[in-house]
Amino acid sequence: MKTKYLNKKFGIALALLGLGFTLTQSSCTKDFEKYNTNKYNATDSLLKIDGEGYGAFLIPMQLGVVNSINYNFQVQQNLNADIYSGFMMSGDPFNGGVNNTNYGLVSGWNTAAFDLGYQQIMANWQSVYKKAATAAPDFLAIAYILKVEGMHRVTDIYGPIPYVKFGKGGFSTPYDSQQAVYNEFFKELDIAISTLKAYVAAHPGAKPMAAYDLIYGGDYTKWIKFANSLKLRLAMRISMVDPATAKTEGEAAMKDAGGLITSNDDNAYVKAANGVTFTNPLWSVDYEYLDINLGAPMECYLKGFNDPRIGAYFKVNSKGEYRGIRNGVAISSTSQYADASNFNLTNTSPIRFMAASEIYFLKAEAALRGWDTGGGSAQSFYERGVQTSFDQAGVSIGGYLNDATSTEAPYVDLSSATNNVPAGSPYLSKITVKWNEGDTYQNKLNRIITQKWLALWPDGEEAWAEFRRTNYPVLMPVVVNNSGGTISTTGFIRRLPFSQNEYNNNNAEVTKALALLGGPDNGGTRLWWDVAVKN
């Protein structure tokens, strides 16, 4: 097993007691010291350079949202959301062939997103809060944005999490309902936006955070756009469960004078800068670990739509073909799917947080829902989203938007015909590319989300969340389901169980959280915002 994540017991009770934790090993013993040392933490040397120690804590926050260390990233996101989104699949028979890819959930893997969220995001945010709340509110504003960007991914994996009272004293921290967490997100983003706008007005052109900013080089006007865009994303996430709050928050984001990410020049990507270097973790898992490949749904949508982004996203195999792997197929050896396609990225590719195409698709859905977008129709935003994604991929769109006939292609498995998905299967989408104003509401939503899904590549975390929220795009269910009946094959996995480390170290509070979850602590229980009926 190539996963090298060494699990750190980071119970919330321990987090509040000097951020202390102990180490337990969950897989390999090799390079123990290396794999338990995070070179991006706020070291003494960084703090000395920083003067007051504000900015040094922001570096591990930026590198922790999508963890820049390959063995952490693999269990934080790649062996769950990236696969469950339909983007990717592993050809490695981990754990004797019973693992996350076929709903045989591996507890040691599934604690990672929670533990890393508190180690990398919450702990560093708390340090910035203590140091900069009064002395450098602009730095704290950036920390708030990163906190929300990092922790919305955590709550969207598990549901209730300790959040509102984190760092406020006591020997343990209670879990908050996901609704309460989202309400706090909106408050924190509002604080960040108003703080940065005031700073920019008082100090035009100033970039005090430039030495620590791996995303925008210290440009606060772009951070404001990112914060508003993140607010719109989260507003849409709750649109089916709390439509009133969603509309209020979403419209506020779209009307704010600070603007949204509407140009690829403003995309939020973490890049090597200021002497901080890292290897793209998805590249590492693909090319060094040989543990991840193209997923079958992504192959079939791109092929069916004759979508030229396929070459921008993936590489052909030894036969000159783009070939993916279906989720949950029985795998006995790594050679079985050795000819599946790899990803078209390099070891220095930046890490995606958010891109302009997503904002246009959010506005398309907002218009579809009757929100005040400040002008523009669902169709105009939808088409702008597709065009912006093509521009980002560096390919010509041609007549793509006028294709009213092409649909998702059938799937032919590399290993066994029993895994094929033939034409006419209910697991293949009938949606087309061209906008049809006379179509049903659900078909319009399906069209928007399907193209949004294609444009989100390779952010499987966001793609999985949107699939759960809307049931779009149409995906193929797992072939083998090892959940023991806790996860429906055709209903798909909805979340990961709470961290086992929390049961060990914060047992009373995580046990109470089950009531907030509203169902058993397994992968079949839906989150608060996950209420869409299956279409």
C-alpha positions in Angstrom: 0.0 0.0 0.0 1.5 3.3 -1.1 -0.5 5.6 1.2 2.0 7.1 3.6 -0.4 9.2 5.8 0.7 8.9 9.4 -2.4 9.6 11.4 -2.0 12.3 14.1 -4.4 12.0 17.0 -5.7 15.6 17.0 -8.8 15.4 19.2 -10.3 18.8 19.6 -9.8 18.6 23.3 -6.0 18.3 22.6 -6.2 21.2 20.2 -7.3 23.5 22.9 -4.5 22.3 25.3 -1.6 23.9 23.6 -2.3 22.2 20.2 -0.5 19.1 21.4 -0.9 15.7 19.8 0.6 12.3 19.7 1.5 10.2 16.7 0.3 6.8 15.7 1.3 4.9 12.6 -1.4 3.7 10.2 0.6 2.2 7.3 4.3 2.4 6.3 7.2 2.6 8.8 9.7 3.9 6.2 10.9 7.5 6.6 8.9 8.0 9.8 10.5 11.3 10.6 10.1 12.7 7.1 6.4 11.8 6.9 5.6 13.4 10.3 7.4 16.7 9.6 5.5 19.3 7.8 8.1 21.6 6.2 5.4 24.3 5.6 4.5 24.9 9.2 5.3 28.3 10.8 8.9 27.7 11.8 11.0 30.0 14.0 12.9 31.3 10.9 9.6 32.3 9.2 8.4 34.0 12.3 11.6 36.0 12.6 11.3 37.1 9.0 7.7 38.0 9.6 8.5 40.3 12.5 5.3 40.0 14.5 4.5 36.5 13.2 1.3 37.3 11.3 2.0 36.0 7.8 4.0 32.8 8.5 0.8 31.0 9.6 -0.9 31.8 6.4 1.5 29.7 4.3 0.5 26.3 5.8 -3.2 27.4 5.6 -2.8 28.0 1.8 -0.9 24.7 1.4 -3.3 22.8 3.6 -6.7 23.4 2.0 -5.8 20.9 -0.7 -2.8 19.4 1.1 0.4 20.0 -0.9 2.0 16.9 0.6 1.2 13.9 -1.6 0.7 11.2 1.1 -1.6 13.6 3.0 -3.5 14.7 -0.1 -4.1 11.0 -1.1 -6.2 10.4 2.0 -7.5 13.9 2.5 -9.2 14.0 -0.9 -8.0 11.7 -3.6 -9.2 8.4 -2.1 -12.6 9.8 -1.4 -14.0 13.0 -3.1 -11.9 12.8 -6.3 -13.2 9.3 -6.9 -16.8 9.8 -5.7 -17.1 12.8 -8.0 -16.6 10.6 -11.1 -13.4 12.4 -12.0 -11.0 9.7 -11.1 -10.5 6.1 -10.1 -7.7 4.0 -8.8 -6.4 0.8 -10.4 -4.7 -0.3 -7.2 -6.4 -3.1 -5.2 -5.8 -1.3 -1.8 -6.5 -3.2 1.4 -7.0 -6.6 -0.3 -9.5 -5.1 -2.8 -11.9 -3.8 -0.1 -11.5 0.0 0.2 -13.1 3.4 -0.4 -13.4 2.9 -4.1 -16.1 0.2 -3.5 -17.5 1.6 -0.3 -15.4 -0.7 2.0 -14.5 2.4 3.9 -11.1 2.4 5.5 -11.2 4.1 8.8 -7.5 5.0 8.9 -7.9 6.9 5.6 -11.2 8.6 6.4 -10.0 10.4 9.5 -7.4 12.4 7.4 -9.6 15.2 6.0 -10.8 16.0 9.5 -7.5 15.8 11.3 -5.6 17.7 8.6 -8.3 20.4 8.6 -7.7 21.1 12.3 -4.0 20.8 12.1 -3.4 22.9 9.0 -6.4 25.3 8.9 -7.9 25.8 12.4 -4.7 25.7 14.4 -3.0 28.2 12.2 -6.1 30.4 12.0 -6.2 30.5 15.8 -2.5 31.6 15.8 -3.3 34.5 13.4 -6.3 35.4 15.4 -4.3 35.7 18.6 -1.5 37.7 17.0 -3.3 39.9 14.4 -6.9 40.6 15.5 -6.0 44.1 16.6 -2.5 44.7 15.2 -3.1 43.5 11.6 -6.8 42.9 10.8 -6.0 42.6 7.1 -3.9 39.5 7.8 -6.8 38.1 9.9 -9.2 38.8 7.1 -7.1 36.6 4.7 -7.0 34.0 7.5 -10.8 34.0 7.7 -11.1 33.5 3.9 -8.7 30.6 4.0 -10.4 29.2 7.1 -13.8 29.1 5.3 -12.3 27.8 2.1 -10.6 24.9 4.0 -13.3 24.1 6.5 -16.3 24.2 4.2 -14.6 21.2 2.5 -14.4 19.5 5.9 -18.0 20.0 6.9 -19.1 19.0 3.3 -17.3 15.7 3.9 -18.6 14.9 7.5 -21.5 17.2 8.3 -21.5 18.6 11.8 -18.0 19.7 13.0 -16.5 21.7 16.0 -16.3 25.2 14.7 -18.1 28.1 16.3 -16.6 27.6 19.7 -13.2 26.4 18.6 -10.4 28.0 20.6 -12.7 29.6 23.1 -11.6 27.6 26.1 -12.6 24.4 27.8 -11.3 20.9 27.6 -13.4 19.9 24.6 -15.2 21.6 21.8 -18.8 20.8 21.0 -19.9 20.0 17.4 -22.1 22.5 15.6 -24.9 21.6 13.2 -23.9 22.1 9.6 -26.5 24.9 9.4 -24.8 26.8 12.3 -21.4 26.2 10.6 -22.6 27.7 7.3 -24.1 30.7 9.1 -20.7 31.3 10.7 -19.0 31.0 7.3 -21.2 33.9 6.0 -20.4 36.0 9.0 -16.7 35.4 8.7 -16.6 36.2 5.0 -18.5 39.4 5.6 -15.9 40.4 8.2 -13.1 39.6 5.8 -14.7 41.5 2.9 -15.4 44.6 4.9 -12.0 44.6 6.5 -10.1 44.3 3.2 -12.3 46.9 1.5 -11.5 49.3 4.3 -7.8 48.5 4.1 -7.7 49.0 0.4 -9.5 52.3 0.6 -7.0 53.6 3.3 -3.9 52.1 1.7 -4.4 51.9 -2.1 -1.8 49.7 -3.7 -0.3 48.4 -0.5 0.6 44.7 -0.3 1.8 43.9 3.2 1.0 40.2 2.8 2.9 39.8 -0.5 5.8 37.7 1.0 3.3 35.1 2.3 0.7 35.1 -0.5 1.0 32.1 -2.8 -2.3 32.9 -4.6 -2.6 36.6 -5.4 0.8 38.1 -4.6 -0.6 40.3 -1.8 -3.3 41.9 -4.0 -6.2 42.4 -1.6 -8.6 43.4 -4.4 -8.4 39.9 -5.8 -8.8 38.4 -2.3 -12.1 40.4 -2.0 -13.3 38.9 -5.3 -12.4 35.4 -4.0 -14.3 36.0 -0.8 -17.4 37.1 -2.6 -17.1 34.2 -5.0 -16.7 31.8 -2.1 -19.8 33.3 -0.5 -21.8 32.7 -3.7 -20.6 29.1 -3.8 -21.7 28.5 -0.3 -25.0 30.3 -0.8 -25.8 28.0 -3.7 -24.8 25.0 -1.6 -27.7 25.6 0.8 -30.2 26.7 -1.8 -32.4 23.6 -1.6 -32.5 23.4 2.2 -32.6 27.1 3.2 -33.6 29.0 0.1 -34.2 32.3 1.9 -30.8 32.5 3.4 -29.2 31.3 0.2 -30.9 34.0 -1.9 -30.0 36.7 0.6 -26.3 35.7 0.8 -26.0 34.9 -2.9 -27.5 38.2 -4.0 -25.3 40.1 -1.6 -22.2 38.5 -3.0 -23.2 39.3 -6.6 -24.1 42.9 -5.7 -21.0 43.7 -3.7 -18.8 46.4 -5.2 -15.7 44.3 -4.6 -16.8 42.0 -7.4 -16.5 38.3 -8.2 -13.9 36.2 -10.0 -15.0 36.8 -13.6 -11.7 36.5 -15.4 -9.2 33.6 -15.5 -6.6 36.2 -14.5 -8.3 36.3 -11.1 -8.5 32.5 -10.6 -7.6 31.3 -7.1 -4.7 28.8 -7.6 -1.9 28.1 -5.1 1.4 28.6 -6.9 5.1 28.2 -5.9 6.2 31.7 -4.8 8.5 33.6 -2.4 10.8 30.7 -2.0 8.0 28.2 -1.1 8.0 25.3 -3.5 6.0 22.1 -3.6 5.2 19.2 -5.9 1.6 19.1 -7.2 0.2 16.3 -5.0 -2.2 15.0 -7.7 0.8 14.6 -10.1 2.6 12.7 -7.3 -0.3 10.3 -6.7 -0.7 9.7 -10.5 3.0 9.6 -11.6 5.0 8.6 -8.6 2.5 6.4 -6.7 0.7 5.1 -9.9 -2.5 5.1 -7.8 -5.0 7.2 -9.7 -6.3 7.5 -13.3 -9.1 8.9 -15.4 -12.6 8.0 -14.2 -15.1 6.4 -16.5 -17.8 9.2 -16.3 -15.3 11.9 -17.2 -14.1 9.8 -20.2 -17.6 9.2 -21.4 -18.9 12.8 -21.1 -15.9 14.3 -22.9 -15.9 11.7 -25.6 -19.7 11.8 -26.1 -19.7 15.6 -26.4 -16.6 15.5 -28.7 -15.1 17.9 -26.1 -11.6 19.1 -27.0 -10.8 19.7 -23.3 -10.1 16.0 -23.1 -6.6 16.5 -24.4 -6.0 19.4 -22.0 -7.1 17.3 -19.1 -5.7 13.8 -19.9 -3.1 11.9 -21.8 -3.7 9.1 -24.2 -2.7 5.6 -23.2 -0.3 3.2 -25.0 -2.8 2.7 -27.8 -3.4 6.4 -28.3 -6.8 6.3 -26.6 -8.4 8.1 -23.6 -9.6 5.3 -21.3 -11.0 5.5 -17.8 -11.9 3.2 -14.9 -15.3 2.7 -13.5 -15.8 3.1 -9.8 -16.1 0.0 -7.7 -14.9 -2.5 -10.2 -13.3 -5.6 -8.9 -9.5 -5.2 -9.1 -7.1 -8.1 -8.3 -3.8 -6.5 -9.5 -2.3 -3.2 -10.5 -1.7 -4.6 -14.1 -5.5 -4.9 -14.7 -5.9 -1.2 -15.5 -2.4 -0.2 -16.2 -3.4 1.2 -19.6 -5.9 3.7 -18.2 -5.2 7.3 -19.0 -3.1 9.6 -16.8 -3.5 13.3 -16.2 -2.1 16.1 -18.3 -0.4 18.0 -15.5 3.2 18.4 -14.3 4.9 18.3 -10.9 4.8 22.1 -10.8 1.1 22.6 -11.8 -0.6 25.0 -9.4 -3.4 23.8 -7.0 -6.9 24.9 -7.8 -9.3 26.5 -5.3 -11.7 28.4 -7.6 -11.9 29.5 -11.2 -14.0 32.0 -13.1 -16.0 29.4 -15.0 -17.5 28.2 -11.7 -18.8 31.7 -11.0 -20.6 31.9 -14.3 -22.3 28.5 -13.7 -23.3 29.7 -10.2 -24.8 32.8 -11.7 -26.6 30.7 -14.3 -28.2 28.6 -11.6 -29.0 31.8 -9.6 -30.8 33.2 -12.6 -32.6 29.9 -13.1 -33.7 30.2 -9.4 -35.0 33.7 -9.9 -32.3 35.5 -7.9 -31.3 39.0 -8.7 -28.0 38.6 -10.6 -27.8 42.2 -11.7 -28.6 41.4 -15.3 -28.0 38.4 -17.6 -30.0 35.2 -18.2 -29.4 31.6 -17.2 -28.4 30.9 -20.9 -25.9 33.8 -21.1 -24.2 32.8 -17.9 -24.2 29.2 -18.9 -22.6 29.9 -22.3 -20.1 32.3 -20.7 -19.1 29.6 -18.2 -18.5 27.0 -20.9 -16.5 29.6 -23.0 -14.4 30.6 -19.9 -13.6 26.9 -19.2 -12.4 26.4 -22.7 -10.3 29.5 -22.5 -8.7 28.3 -19.3 -8.0 24.9 -20.9 -6.5 26.7 -23.9 -8.7 25.0 -26.6 -11.0 26.4 -29.2 -14.7 26.1 -28.6 -15.8 26.0 -32.2 -19.4 25.0 -32.6 -19.5 23.2 -29.2 -22.3 25.3 -27.8 -24.6 24.6 -30.7 -24.4 20.8 -30.4 -28.0 19.8 -29.7 -27.6 16.0 -30.4 -24.4 14.6 -28.7 -24.8 12.9 -25.4 -22.6 10.9 -23.0 -20.9 8.0 -24.7 -21.2 4.4 -23.7 -18.4 2.9 -21.5 -16.2 0.0 -22.6 -14.1 -1.4 -19.8 -10.4 -2.1 -20.2 -10.6 -5.4 -18.2 -14.0 -7.0 -18.2 -17.2 -6.5 -20.4 -19.3 -7.1 -17.3 -18.3 -3.6 -16.2 -19.5 -2.0 -19.5 -22.2 0.6 -19.6 -24.0 0.3 -23.0 -26.0 2.9 -24.9 -29.5 3.3 -23.5 -28.4 2.6 -19.9 -30.0 4.7 -17.2 -26.5 5.3 -16.0 -25.7 7.4 -19.1 -27.0 11.0 -19.3 -29.2 12.1 -22.2 -28.4 15.8 -21.6 -26.9 17.7 -24.5 -24.7 20.8 -24.7 -26.9 23.4 -26.5 -29.1 25.5 -24.3 -32.9 25.0 -24.8 -34.9 27.8 -23.2 -38.1 25.7 -23.6 -36.7 22.8 -21.6 -37.8 21.7 -18.2 -36.3 23.3 -15.1 -34.6 20.0 -14.2 -33.1 19.6 -17.7 -31.8 23.2 -17.5 -30.3 22.5 -14.1 -28.8 19.2 -15.3 -27.2 21.1 -18.3 -25.7 23.7 -16.0 -24.3 21.3 -13.5 -23.0 18.9 -16.1 -20.9 21.6 -17.8 -20.0 23.0 -14.4 -18.7 19.5 -13.4 -16.6 19.3 -16.5 -15.2 22.8 -15.8 -14.3 22.0 -12.2 -11.7 19.4 -13.1 -9.6 18.4 -11.2 -11.3 19.7 -8.0 -13.1 16.5 -7.0 -14.1 17.9 -3.6 -16.3 20.6 -5.1 -17.5 18.2 -7.9 -18.6 15.6 -5.4 -20.4 18.2 -3.3 -22.3 19.5 -6.3 -23.3 16.0 -7.4 -24.7 15.3 -4.0 -26.5 18.6 -3.8 -28.2 18.3 -7.3 -27.9 14.6 -8.3 -26.2 15.9 -11.5 -24.4 14.9 -13.6 -25.7 11.4 -14.1 -22.9 9.0 -12.8 -22.3 5.3 -12.9 -22.8 3.5 -9.6 -20.2 1.2 -8.2 -20.0 -2.3 -9.6 -19.0 -3.8 -6.2 -20.5 -2.4 -3.0 -18.7 -3.5 0.2 -20.6 -1.2 2.6 -22.6 -4.0 4.1 -25.8 -2.3 3.2 -25.0 1.1 4.8 -24.6 2.9 1.5 -27.1 2.4 -1.4 -25.5 1.4 -4.7 -27.8 3.6 -6.8 -28.0 6.2 -4.1 -24.2 6.7 -4.0 -22.0 7.6 -1.0 -23.1 10.8 0.8 -20.4 11.5 3.4 -17.5 9.9 5.4 -17.9 8.7 9.0 -16.6 11.0 11.8 -12.9 10.7 12.6 -12.0 7.7 14.8 -9.6 10.0 16.6 -12.5 12.1 17.7 -14.2 9.0 19.2 -10.9 8.4 21.0 -10.2 11.9 22.2 -13.4 13.9 22.1 -15.9 11.1 22.5 -18.6 12.9 24.5 -18.9 15.6 21.9 -18.7 13.5 18.8 -21.4 11.2 20.3 -23.6 14.2 20.7 -23.0 15.2 17.1 -24.9 12.1 16.0 -28.1 13.9 16.9 -27.1 16.9 14.8 -26.2 14.6 11.9 -29.7 13.1 12.0 -28.7 9.6 11.1 -26.2 6.8 11.6 -22.5 7.7 11.4 -21.9 5.9 8.0 -21.5 6.8 4.4 -25.2 6.6 3.5 -26.4 9.4 5.8 -27.2 12.7 3.9 -25.8 16.0 5.0 -28.0 18.9 6.0 -27.9 20.5 2.6 -28.2 17.2 0.7 -32.0 17.1 0.2 -32.5 16.9 -3.6 -34.7 14.0 -4.6 -33.4 11.5 -7.1 -34.6 12.5 -10.6 
